[in-house]
Amino acid sequence: PDANGAVKFADDAEEVTIYFGENEAAWFEFDARGQSALNLEFTFDFNKEIADLFPEANIDFLTFTSKPATNRTGDLYITADEDTFLYEVKDGKLVAVDAEYDEDYEAWTFKTRSLGEYVISDKEIDLDAVNTEVDDKDDASSTTDGGKENPDTGR
């Protein structure tokens, strides 16, 4: 990647593997034929807003800041213990990722074209309860008036 996290692929690129973090914390394998440049900037930074929703869990994060999407579906691997749970933040909601655990790599793996924001938890999360809290917060904060009614002034 360049200084901004952009990766450019050779015209003759085929199957590529891109590693993220020290000790291969995550990696993405895909067919890069015809792939334009991708911003693959990522972070393992702790997301306090999400973590506060379930304080009883020990969680880790992997976030691709620009939400890149590839031309073709690939395999994303995220290293974690087998007894963990993998989630993704999509449209402001936490959703379970349909992933399989690969014992050989000690990683969760699944097929995707889009790289997003992933949450690895040591406890299963009640998604209905968490997403209700997220929705309630979003309702009040998504308007400029904090969710208050604006009275009709007759104009």
C-alpha positions in Angstrom: 0.0 0.0 0.0 1.0 3.6 -0.5 1.1 6.1 2.5 -2.7 6.4 2.3 -3.5 2.7 2.3 -4.1 2.4 -1.4 -3.1 -0.8 -3.1 -2.6 -0.8 -6.9 -2.7 -4.2 -8.7 -0.7 -5.1 -11.8 -2.6 -5.7 -15.0 -1.6 -9.4 -14.9 -2.5 -9.9 -11.2 -4.4 -13.1 -10.5 -4.9 -14.7 -7.1 -3.5 -12.4 -4.4 -3.3 -12.6 -0.6 -3.1 -9.4 1.4 -2.2 -9.5 5.1 -3.4 -7.1 7.7 -1.7 -6.5 11.1 1.2 -8.1 12.8 1.4 -11.9 12.9 -1.2 -12.1 10.1 -4.2 -11.0 12.3 -6.3 -11.1 9.2 -5.9 -11.7 5.5 -7.9 -11.5 2.3 -7.5 -13.8 -0.7 -9.1 -12.9 -4.0 -8.7 -12.9 -7.8 -7.4 -9.4 -8.6 -7.7 -9.6 -12.4 -8.9 -6.2 -13.7 -9.0 -4.8 -10.1 -8.6 -1.1 -9.8 -6.8 0.4 -6.9 -8.4 -0.2 -3.5 -8.0 1.8 -0.2 -7.3 -1.1 2.2 -6.5 1.2 5.2 -7.6 -0.7 8.4 -7.4 -0.4 12.1 -7.8 -2.6 15.2 -8.8 0.4 17.3 -11.3 -0.1 20.1 -14.8 1.2 19.3 -16.1 2.4 22.7 -19.6 3.2 21.4 -20.2 -0.4 20.3 -18.3 -1.9 23.3 -20.5 0.0 25.7 -23.6 -1.8 24.4 -22.3 -5.1 25.8 -19.8 -4.4 28.6 -19.8 -8.0 29.9 -18.0 -9.2 26.7 -14.3 -9.0 25.8 -14.2 -7.7 22.2 -11.8 -6.9 19.5 -12.3 -4.9 16.3 -11.1 -5.0 12.8 -12.3 -2.0 10.7 -11.6 -1.3 7.1 -12.0 2.5 7.2 -13.0 3.1 3.6 -15.2 0.0 3.3 -13.5 -1.2 0.1 -15.2 -3.6 -2.4 -13.4 -5.9 -4.9 -14.5 -6.9 -8.4 -14.7 -10.5 -7.3 -15.7 -12.4 -4.2 -12.8 -13.5 -2.0 -12.1 -15.2 1.3 -11.5 -13.1 4.4 -9.8 -14.7 7.3 -9.8 -13.2 10.8 -7.7 -14.9 13.4 -9.5 -15.6 16.7 -10.2 -18.3 19.2 -12.7 -21.0 18.1 -15.0 -20.2 21.0 -15.5 -16.6 19.9 -18.4 -15.0 17.9 -17.9 -12.9 14.8 -20.2 -9.9 13.9 -20.2 -7.1 11.4 -21.6 -3.6 11.7 -23.9 -3.0 8.7 -26.0 0.0 8.3 -25.6 0.9 11.9 -26.7 -2.6 13.1 -24.7 -5.5 14.5 -25.2 -8.7 12.4 -23.8 -12.1 12.8 -21.3 -13.1 10.1 -22.0 -16.4 8.4 -18.5 -17.7 8.9 -16.8 -21.0 9.4 -13.9 -21.7 11.7 -10.8 -23.0 10.0 -8.8 -25.0 12.6 -5.7 -25.1 10.4 -5.4 -21.3 10.3 -7.1 -20.7 13.7 -9.3 -18.1 12.0 -12.9 -17.4 11.1 -13.3 -17.4 7.3 -16.1 -16.3 5.0 -16.7 -15.1 1.4 -17.1 -11.4 0.7 -16.5 -8.7 -1.8 -16.8 -5.8 0.7 -14.5 -5.3 3.7 -16.3 -3.6 6.6 -16.2 -3.3 10.4 -15.9 -6.6 12.3 -16.4 -7.4 16.0 -14.9 -10.4 17.6 -16.6 -11.2 21.0 -15.9 -13.9 23.6 -19.7 -14.0 24.3 -22.7 -14.4 22.1 -24.5 -11.1 21.7 -28.3 -10.8 21.8 -28.6 -8.9 18.5 -32.2 -7.9 19.0 -31.4 -6.2 22.2 -28.3 -4.5 20.9 -29.8 -3.3 17.7 -32.9 -1.9 19.6 -30.5 0.2 21.7 -28.6 1.3 18.5 -31.9 2.2 16.8 -33.1 4.2 19.9 -29.8 6.2 19.9 -29.9 6.8 16.2 -33.5 8.1 16.2 -32.6 10.9 18.6 -29.2 11.7 17.1 -30.1 11.5 13.4 -32.0 14.7 13.4 -30.7 18.2 13.9 -33.3 18.8 16.7 -32.3 15.8 18.8 -35.5 13.9 18.0 -37.8 16.7 19.2 -41.0 17.7 17.4 -40.8 21.0 15.6 -44.0 22.9 16.2 -45.9 24.2 13.2 -45.4 28.0 13.1 -48.0 28.5 10.4 -45.6 29.7 7.8 
